Amino acid sequence: MHEFLEVPTLPDLLVRACSQHSDRPAITVDAATQTFGELLDRASLVARGLAALGVRAGTRVGLYMPNSQHFVEYMFAASMLGAVVVPINNRFRSRELLHVQADAQLAVIVTVAVRSEVADHPARLQRLLDDLPAGAPRPVVIVADAEAGSDGMMGAAELAARAQHTDQQQVEDARAHIRLRDLAAILYTSGTTAMPKGCLHTHEALVRNGIVTGRTRFALTEQDRFWDPLPMFHVSFLTPLIACIDAGTQILSMARFEPELALDMMESQRVTWVFASFQAIARGLTAAGSFGHRDLSSVRMSMCVGHAPELREFQRAFAQAQLLSTYGSTETGGVITYHEPGATAEERVSTCGTPFRGVRLAIKDLESERRLGPDEVGEILVHGYSVLDGYLNDPGATGVAIDEDGWLHTGDLGELTGSGHLIFHGRLKDMIKVGGENVSAAEVEAVLTEHPAVLVAHVVAAPDARLDEVVAAFVELAPGQTAAEAELTAHCASQIAGYKVPRYFRFVTEWPMSATKVRKEDLRDRIRAELLAAAAKPA
């Protein structure tokens, strides 16, 4: 059987969807909904305004805001001109914003005026403008939801006025000249160990990945309603967005994730797809007071990542839905594995699924370049159309990450089963070396979360004078549950080797977070500081 796939550019994807689904709802953010036709009209108008500002092919346009329809409008508008979209983590502050501006050389940054519990984004951008070094290029800042600008920023009315001086044909001509291998976006990594690095991704990498995801794993139709509350700057929103536009599916999101409001949306909109993705979202939903009293019978599919006990619990919460898990990263252009139709219930909670057509996986020995066989743990390597073209302005990091044969060295631990399913074992940097023995943090975390009192567990290395490193566990207990350190130690000791059992336990109720993940380096710093302080005290 011969398979083929037609892949459009990012703006052509929207134009194609509009030709087929113009009057159907495309995107809902909180209570506001746009049809595909309305989204295309708005993106075209904005594109004309951006063109009047001088935005052209290759121009970098930053998007810095909470989840909003404006984000999607401006993303497609910039893409229509062949410009490069630069989504910016909406939690970034002055130091990170200055880094992104200097690295990406943004000509335009788009934000919104609405204030949230996270930030006053125009105020942060005003500080960015004030802090720019003398002679540095000064980006135009557009406040997309304000009619009039202030403090040197441009409002929507001025941009619309400028658009009147640009013919739509100019936008159409620009769109017609975009190539699939042209740069579409610079996606910044979370920057958990250093300043964020910009991953260079083409139209093919992003659009093809989204289309393959939606067609071969999500099985989306125009009748689906896909709920995704993840930040729009993150690939966990961008890939599903592309999948939904390809299928003519309505995607629903929120400016801020609140469990009860999310459940209101799911119930009232008869959501069919719950894309919880990360445990913080999954736990927020299932722990909500009204969860068990909601009519969520419309949900047919769900997605989450985590350890097997966590995924089994999420599967039970949405018992009528088929659960998917996945593996991917910013460097891989989003996810590159999901479960195929026919995967068993156990495969869905214990593996990340199989790679997409056009993507190859390999497992490399940690001490050599030898490729490992089935059921052997090593570093995950990825090869295929969705691998980043490199890191912006960082050939050294690019050379380390991508070898001469085009394989991405992910820095992740994993294994491939005999049936080709990927099992993720955590980050290489999370590997703990206890007296010369390798300990996978993910393995210990999985054991801990099997204890009925444990809601969340994260394991890191703690310094040790004799063994160099030992295991330290940070644990959040489930509501109403209690567990002593000795009880958790005994639980682990009954299932794993002694050198893997945590030496230290710290019970917590809050976690240091990046956009979507716990910042383990903060946990490592905390336990290291505590132990050093204790060692410095007089006996």
Secondary structure, DSSP 8 states (H G I E B T S, - for coil): ---------HHHHHHHHHHHHTTSEEEEETTEEEEHHHHHHHHHHHHHHHHHTT--TT-EEEE-SSS-HHHHHHHHHHHHTT-EEEE--TT--HHHHHHHHHHH--SEEEE-----SS--HHHHHHHHHHHS-TT----EEEETT-SS--TT-EEHHHHHHHHTTS-HHHHHHHHHT--TTSEEEEEE---SSSS--EEEEEHIIIIIHHHHIIIIII---TT-EEE--S-TTSHHHHHHHHHHHHHT-EEEE-SS--HHHHHHHHHHTT-SEEEEESHHHHHHHHHSTTGGGS--TT--EEEE-S-HHHHHHHHHHTTTSEEE-EEEETTTTEEEEE--TT--HHHHHHS--EE-TTEEEEEE-SSSS-B--TT--EEEEEEETTS-S-BTT-HHHHHHHB-TTS-EEEEEEEEE-TTS-EEEEEEGGG-EEETTEEE-HHHHHHHHHTSTTEEEEEEEEEEETTTEEEEEEEEEE-TT----HHHHHHHHHTTS-GGGS-SEEEE-S---B-SSSB-HHHHHHHHHHHHHHHHHS--
